Amino acid sequence: FAAVDLPKGTCLGDYEGELLSNAEFFARYPGESRADYCMAVDAEYVLDGVGVAQDDAFTAAHMNHSRSRANVVRRSRRRQQRVTFYTAQDIKAGQELVYDYGEMYWKSREHLELD
């Protein structure tokens, strides 16, 4: 949730985690294993934020999903191997920060998606 009012275009920070090649990712999460805190950087690399998500401090890994209410967008920067989040609209203090996780996240999780 936003602690203060945030104007459209505000940088919220990067998705943090261990950078994995696709081979490392699939070795760590074989088959239908749940990689709940992983974020694709591009077709070759993934950020595994599971360790960061277990901390109490807010990170992008703590943002929830919504297709219809998304007020945050992500920008992948392949050369820097980073994914950065920005507000897609003006956000009021107390408003939930949500973004669309994308179709690949919901593959084999379709029964869990609420919005």
N, C-alpha and C positions, 0 to 999 in steps of 0.2 A: 504494500500500500504506500502511496505517496506520503511522505512526511510533510511536504510543503507544496505549494502550488508550483507546477512545472509548465513552462510555455512549450508550445509545439517545437520540435527539433532539439530539445534538450538531450544531451548525451547522458545516458544512464550508466554507461560503463561496458566493459567487455565481459563476455562469457569466459569464466576462468576454469582451468582444469588442465589435466595432462594431455599433451598433444600426442595422438596416436595415428600411425599410418592405418590404412584399411586392413592390412594384414594383421597388425597388432590388435585392432578393434575386434575383428572376427575371431581371433584366438582368445581374447578375453571374454567375449560374449558370443559363444557359438550357438548356431541354430536359432531357436526362439527365445534365447536368454533375454532378460529385460535390461536394457541399457537406458534406464529412465533419465539419467542425467548426462546424456551424451548429445553433442551438438555437432552436426557436420559443418566443417569449414568450407569444403569443396568436395569434389569427387574422389580426392586422394587422402584427405585428413579429417579426423574427428577430434573434438575436445571432450575428454571424459571428466565431468565435473562432480562425480560422486563424492570424492573426498572433500571438496569445497562445500557441497550442499549440506554436509553433515555439521558444519559450523553454525553457530548462532547468528553471525553477522550476515546481513543481506547481500546476496549476489544475484546475478541474472538467473541462476539455477533455481531460485525460489519463486520466480514468476509463474503464474498459472496460465493455462490455455483458454482461449476463446476465439472462435472464428468470427462470431457476430459482434463481440464487444471489444475486439483488439484495439488497444490504444497505444501500443508499442510496436515498433518495427525493428527488424534486425538487418544489419548490413554485413555481409561476409567480405573480408579483405584477404584474398588468397595470398598475395605476396607477403603480407605480415602474418599470415596464418592466425587471423583473429576474426571474431564475430562481435560486433559492437551493437548495442541497443540504443534507440532514440525514441522519444515520445512522438507519436503520429498526430497528436492533437494536444490542445491545452488540457492539462489534468489538474484537478483540484486536490488539495490536501485531503487525505483520507480515502481517495479513490483507488481502487485496486488497479495494479499494473498488470496487464495481460497481453499476450501475443499469440498468434496462430502458430502452433508447433509444426504445422505442415503435415502433408499426407504420409510421408515416410515414417514419422513417429507413430502414427496410429495403425500402421500395418501390423496385423495380428493383435491389435488392441481395440478394434472397432467397437466392441461391446462395452468399452469403458468410456468412450468419448461422450461428454454431456452436451457440448456446444460446439 
